[in-house]
Amino acid sequence: MGKLRTYEMMFILRPDLTEVQVNRQLHKYRQLLKQHGAEKVSLQIWGKRRLAYPIKKYQEGIYVLTHYTGDGRQVAVIERDMRLGEEVLRFLTIRLDEPFEFEDTEIPLIEEETTIPASSTATTETVEAATDTTADTPEEVAAETAEQTPQVPEGQTAETPS
């Protein structure tokens, strides 16, 4: 094994991937790097961002920043895998000349989507509002309403300009 160097790689995933698919890609690339001798691997999801120009007809992409230490063999392996897969729009790997400190991060595996249907949140809010047992006096209700109502200066209407 040669001299350990630090590499930085940025890659952009397709924006139509689900959270589970993104998670699987991150696990796949982390495992690939580890299998080929990378010592420390850090992956940071920057999130969905607008691209400077369309890539494969996509206007947005999911950006992921990766740092890893290795002897250089990992670069060709992971770039080949990214080039052959359809999930990665672009990637770029650079070798850092100056030492860069980072932590080896684990990514929690997500097996399935964990989303709450919108209808269940509305039902919860309605139940909470109905079970509010604070007894407000008419004066307190009037004061709260006055605080929430926007004040319109005299001589102007509250209508929004069209």
N, C-alpha and C positions, 0 to 999 in steps of 0.2 A: 504494500500500500504506500502511495506517495505522500507528499506533504499535504496536510489538511489545509484547505482554503475555505473561505466563506463565499457563498454565492447568493445572489439576490435574483429572484425570478418573479416577474409580474405576468399573470395570465388573465385572459378575459373569457368568461364562460357565456354561453348563449343566455339571453334574458328570459326565455320562455321555460327554463328549467325550474322544477319545483324545489322546495327547500330540501326534500329528501334526495332528489337527484344531485343537487349541489353538494350535499353532505357526502354522498357516495363518491363523487369525484374527488373531493378533498381527501377522503380516506384512501382512495385508490392511489393518488399521487404521493401521499405521505408514505404508504406501504412500499410503493415502488422505489422511492428514494432510500428508505431504510434497508430494503432487500439488497440494494446495490451499494451499500457501504456508507451512506450518509449517517453522520453521528447525531447531529442536532437538527431538527426540522421544526420550523415555525411557520404556521399559515395564518394569515389575517384576512378576513373577508372585509373588503372596503364597501361592498354593497353594489347596488345597481346604479350605474351612472350613464350619462349620455356620451356617446362616442363622438369624436371630433369629425368623423366622416363615416358613412355607412360601410359596414363590413358584412359581406354575405347577406345583404339586404336588411341587416339589423341596425337600428338607430341607437340602441342601448346595449349594455353588457354588464355582467357581474364581475367586478374586479377582485382579484385575489393576489395578495403580496406574500411571497414565500422567501424565507431565508433558510439556508442549510449549509452545513459544513461537510466537506468531502474531498476526495482526491481528484475530482474532475470526470471520472467515469460516469457519474450520475447524469451529467448534462445531456449527453447524446441519448441515453436511454429514455429519460423523461420527455425530451423534446420530440423524439420519434413517436412515442405514445400519444403525445398531444397532437402531432401532425396527422396521425392516422385516425384519431377519434373525431367525432362530429360535434362534441360538446364545447371544445375550445375554439374561440374565434381567432385569437392572437396570443403570442407568448414572446417573452424576451428574457434572456438570462445574461447576467453580467457577473464577473468575478470581482469581488471587492478587494482592493489593495490594502486598505486600512482595516484593522481589526474592528469588528462590529459585534457588540454584545447583544445577545437575544436568548430567550428562554425556549427550551424544547417544549412545545405545546401539544397537548392531546386534544383531539376533536371528539366531542360526544357523538356517538352514533345515533342518528334519528331513523327509526324504523318506519314510521308512518306519519302523515300529516296530523298535526294536533291543532285543528282550528275549531272555534266555537261558532256554531251557526248564528247568524245575525238575529234570528227570531228568538233565540233563547236569551240573549242579552236584553232585548226589549221587554220580555216577560219578567225578567229579574228586576229591571228598573221599575216596572209598573207595580210589582209586588212590594218593593221597598217603599215606593211613594204611598201606597195604600196603607202600609203598616206604620207610617210615621205617626207616632203617638204624642208628639209635642203639641201642647195646647197653646196656640198663639192667640193673643187677644186681637181684636180688630185693629187696634193702634199699631201693634207689631207687624201685622200683615200689610197695613198701609205704608209703614216705613220701609219694609222690604221691597214692596212694589215700586215705591218712589226711587229707591237706590238702583233698581234694575232698569228703570225707564230712562232712556237717553234724553237729555235736556236739549231743546231746540231753541236757539237764540230768537229773541223777539223780532218779528218781521220776516222770518224765514219759515219755509214749510219743511215738514219731515219727509217729504217725498224725495226719492233718489233721482238724480238727473239721468235722463235717457240719452 
